[in-house]
Amino acid sequence: MVRLKQRFDIGQTINTQLERFRYLRLSIQTLDWKTITAQHQEIIDSLKVDDIPAVQEKTKQHLHLMLQEEKILVTTFPEYFAKP
């Protein structure tokens, strides 16, 4: 039971960080939401036809978008990000 609680706590911490990222992203006008909605639609379309390799690839691309945008958010909102 302890492991389950630890996993849940880790998941909650990660989710909190993702929510912060999403919230801050809303404030940056130059970041295009069309890309995100198109990626979501591609994932849904792949799921509908049960194309698991495409779902995996589209999901990977979607998650990597966050890494591509990270520098913009950290530069714009340095007070929200710890320095290594």
Secondary structure, 3 states (H helix, E strand, C coil): CHHHHHHHHHHHHHHHHHHHHHHHHHCCCCCCHHHHHHHHHHHHHHHHCCCHHHHHHHHHHHHHHHHHHHHHHHHHCHHHCCCC
